Amino acid sequence: MTLVSNDPSSWPQIAFTRTVSYFVVASSTAVVYDWISTFGQEVELLWRKKWSLVTFLYLSLRYIGLLFSVPSTILPSDRFDDRYGTDVNTILRWMLFVTDIVLGAIMIIRLHAMYQRSRKMLVFLIATYLAVAIASSVMSGVGSHPFTWEESVLSGTYLCIVVAEDQFQLLTWTWVIGTAWEALTLCLAVRIAVQHFREINRLGRSTTSTIGDCFTVLIKSQVLHFTAFAAVSCFNLGYFSQNISTSISMGAQIYNGIIMFVLPVQQFVLGPRLILSVREYYAQLVDNSDAGTGITTIAFQEGALVSTSSSV
C-alpha cells in the first residue's frame, strides 16, 4: 500500500534520499567513465589475447559493474513500488555477492602466482576464503531477510523506503570479516614482495630490474584496492553507532553518500585494474605477444632466477 503524506516532517527524509542519490550518480558515472577510458586497453589486452580464467573474471567484474551502476541512474523513481523495490534490492545483492566471489578469486590467483605456484599457499587461500565467504553469506542472509520496501509519496516525491528490523549491525559484521580477508591478502603480498626485493638487492644484477618493476606494479594495485576497501569498511563500522544508523542529518547524508560512492569504485574500478595494470605492464615488455597475457612467476633457486608463466 502506498503511503501518501504532505507532512513537512518528511522533508528531511526527502533531502536525505536526494543527497545520497547524487553520490550514487557520481559513482555510476565514475564506473562508466573508467570503462570507456580503458575500453581500448580491454580490447587489446584481453579480447584479442588467448582467453583464460582471468579474462573471464575481468569481464565478469567489469560488466557486472556496468549492470549494477547504470540502472541506478536511469530508472525513474515512480516505478518503485514495494514489490519492485524488493526485487531490485535482491538482484543488486546477488550482483554484489558474485562480485565478492570474483574479487576473491582474483586475489587468490595473484597470490598463487606471486608465491611461485605453491600448492600449500593455494590450499590455504582457498580454505580461508571459503570460510570468509560462508560466514559473510550467512550473516548477510540473516541480516537482510527481514528487509521489505514500501512505496511512499512524500510531498509529491516518490520514494522506496526500506522497512527492516534492527539488523544493520549484523550486516556490518560482514565488513569486519571482509576487511580481515583483505588485510591478510595485503600482508601476504607485501611479505613475498619484500623477500623478492631483498633477493634482488643481494644478487645485484641488472636483469632483475624487471622483476622488481613487476612486484611494484602488483603491490601498488593491491595497496590501492585495499585502501578503498578499508575506507568503505571503516564507514560501515560507523553503523554500530545509533547516532549514524538512525540519523538523517546533513552529516549522515554525506556519510552515507561517501559509502555509496566509494563502494562501486572500489569493486568495479579498482577491481578490474588489478588485472588490467599487470596486463598493460607485460604488454609493454613483450610487444603484444601472447607471452604478455600472463604474470611471470619469479622463483629464486640457489641464487639463480627461474621464470615460469602463470595466467594472471
C-alpha positions, 0 to 999 in steps of 0.5 A, spaced: 500 500 500 502 506 498 503 511 503 501 518 501 503 524 506 504 532 505 507 532 512 513 537 512 516 532 517 518 528 511 522 533 508 528 531 511 527 524 509 526 527 502 533 531 502 536 525 505 534 520 499 536 526 494 543 527 497 545 520 497 542 519 490 547 524 487 553 520 490 550 514 487 550 518 480 557 520 481 559 513 482 555 510 476 558 515 472 565 514 475 564 506 473 562 508 466 567 513 465 573 508 467 570 503 462 570 507 456 577 510 458 580 503 458 575 500 453 581 500 448 586 497 453 580 491 454 580 490 447 587 489 446 589 486 452 584 481 453 579 480 447 584 479 442 589 475 447 588 467 448 582 467 453 583 464 460 580 464 467 582 471 468 579 474 462 573 471 464 573 474 471 575 481 468 569 481 464 565 478 469 567 484 474 567 489 469 560 488 466 557 486 472 559 493 474 556 496 468 549 492 470 549 494 477 551 502 476 547 504 470 540 502 472 541 506 478 541 512 474 536 511 469 530 508 472 525 513 474 523 513 481 515 512 480 516 505 478 518 503 485 513 500 488 514 495 494 514 489 490 519 492 485 523 495 490 524 488 493 526 485 487 531 490 485 534 490 492 535 482 491 538 482 484 543 488 486 545 483 492 546 477 488 550 482 483 554 484 489 555 477 492 558 474 485 562 480 485 565 478 492 566 471 489 570 474 483 574 479 487 576 473 491 578 469 486 582 474 483 586 475 489 587 468 490 590 467 483 595 473 484 597 470 490 598 463 487 602 466 482 606 471 486 608 465 491 611 461 485 605 456 484 605 453 491 600 448 492 600 449 500 599 457 499 593 455 494 590 450 499 590 455 504 587 461 500 582 457 498 580 454 505 580 461 508 576 464 503 571 459 503 570 460 510 570 468 509 565 467 504 560 462 508 560 466 514 559 473 510 553 469 506 550 467 512 550 473 516 548 477 510 542 472 509 540 473 516 541 480 516 537 482 510 531 477 510 527 481 514 528 487 509 521 489 505 520 496 501 514 500 501 512 505 496 511 512 499 509 519 496 512 524 500 510 531 498 509 529 491 516 525 491 516 518 490 520 514 494 522 506 496 523 506 503 526 500 506 522 497 512 527 492 516 528 490 523 534 492 527 539 488 523 544 493 520 549 491 525 549 484 523 550 486 516 556 490 518 559 484 521 560 482 514 565 488 513 569 486 519 570 479 516 571 482 509 576 487 511 580 481 515 580 477 508 583 483 505 588 485 510 591 478 510 591 478 502 595 485 503 600 482 508 601 476 504 603 480 498 607 485 501 611 479 505 613 475 498 614 482 495 619 484 500 623 477 500 623 478 492 626 485 493 631 483 498 633 477 493 634 482 488 638 487 492 643 481 494 644 478 487 645 485 484 644 484 477 641 488 472 636 483 469 632 483 475 630 490 474 624 487 471 622 483 476 622 488 481 618 493 476 613 487 476 612 486 484 611 494 484 606 494 479 602 488 483 603 491 490 601 498 488 594 495 485 593 491 491 595 497 496 590 501 492 584 496 492 585 495 499 585 502 501 578 503 498 576 497 501 578 499 508 575 506 507 568 503 505 569 498 511 571 503 516 564 507 514 560 501 515 563 500 522 560 507 523 553 503 523 554 500 530 553 507 532 545 509 533 547 516 532 549 514 524 544 508 523 538 512 525 540 519 523 538 523 517 542 529 518 546 533 513 552 529 516 549 522 515 547 524 508 554 525 506 556 519 510 552 515 507 553 518 500 561 517 501 559 509 502 555 509 496 560 512 492 566 509 494 563 502 494 562 501 486 569 504 485 572 500 489 569 493 486 568 495 479 574 500 478 579 498 482 577 491 481 578 490 474 585 494 474 588 489 478 588 485 472 588 490 467 595 494 470 599 487 470 596 486 463 598 493 460 605 492 464 607 485 460 604 488 454 609 493 454 615 488 455 613 483 450 610 487 444 603 484 444 605 477 444 601 472 447 607 471 452 604 478 455 597 475 457 600 472 463 604 474 470 611 471 470 612 467 476 619 469 479 622 463 483 629 464 486 633 457 486 640 457 489 641 464 487 639 463 480 632 466 477 627 461 474 621 464 470 615 460 469 608 463 466 602 463 470 595 466 467 594 472 471 
